[in-house]
Amino acid sequence: MVSKPRTMPLGTRNIVGAKVERIRKQKHIKQKDFVAILQSKGMDICDTSMSRLEGQNRLVQDFEVPILAEALGVSIEWLLSREGE
């Protein structure tokens, strides 16, 4: 199944979103499945918010960063760094 192309340009609201999307896709995890993983870890997020986060149009809350990092199997430091952009 081919994903829908992004209709809005990337935003500038976070530095985490592009990394989250890239790693999620590398691990072949569908966005809706990733949302379910995050919800099971206590992160209150819906499909629309996840799309906005990955599109860098939604702010990432500080308490969400460790959950995102754990779910993706990456370090918090890497997720917040400009490394790999």
C-alpha positions in Angstrom: 0.0 0.0 0.0 1.4 3.4 -1.0 1.1 6.2 1.6 -0.7 9.4 0.7 1.7 12.2 -0.3 2.0 15.1 2.1 -0.4 17.9 1.1 1.0 20.5 3.4 4.7 21.6 3.3 6.8 20.6 6.3 6.5 23.0 9.2 9.1 24.3 11.7 7.4 23.5 15.0 9.8 20.7 16.0 13.0 19.0 15.1 11.7 15.6 16.2 9.0 15.0 13.6 11.1 14.2 10.6 13.3 11.8 12.6 10.2 10.1 14.0 8.7 9.6 10.5 12.0 8.4 9.0 12.7 5.8 11.7 9.1 4.7 11.8 9.2 4.1 8.1 12.6 2.3 8.3 11.0 -0.1 10.8 8.0 -0.6 8.5 5.5 0.6 11.1 2.3 2.1 9.8 1.4 5.4 11.3 -1.8 4.2 12.8 0.0 1.2 14.4 2.7 3.6 15.8 -0.1 5.7 17.3 -1.4 2.6 19.1 2.0 1.8 20.4 2.4 5.4 21.8 -1.1 5.3 23.3 -0.2 2.0 25.0 2.8 3.7 26.6 0.6 6.5 27.9 1.0 9.1 25.2 -2.3 10.9 24.5 -2.1 11.2 20.7 -4.5 10.6 17.7 -3.8 9.9 14.1 -4.2 13.6 13.1 -1.9 14.8 15.8 0.7 12.2 14.8 0.5 13.3 11.2 1.0 16.9 12.3 3.9 15.9 14.5 5.7 14.1 11.7 4.9 17.0 9.4 6.6 19.3 11.9 3.3 21.3 12.3 2.7 20.2 15.9 4.8 21.0 19.0 6.3 18.0 20.8 5.8 18.2 24.5 8.8 17.5 26.7 7.1 14.5 28.4 6.4 12.9 25.0 10.1 12.8 23.9 11.1 9.8 26.1 8.0 7.9 25.0 8.8 8.6 21.3 12.4 7.6 21.8 11.5 4.4 23.6 8.9 3.4 21.0 11.4 3.9 18.2 14.4 2.4 20.0 16.5 5.5 19.8 18.1 7.8 22.4 16.4 10.9 23.6 19.6 12.8 22.8 19.6 11.6 19.2 16.0 12.4 18.8 16.6 16.0 20.0 19.8 16.5 18.1 20.2 18.0 14.7 22.3 14.9 13.8 21.1 13.0 10.8 18.8 15.7 9.4 
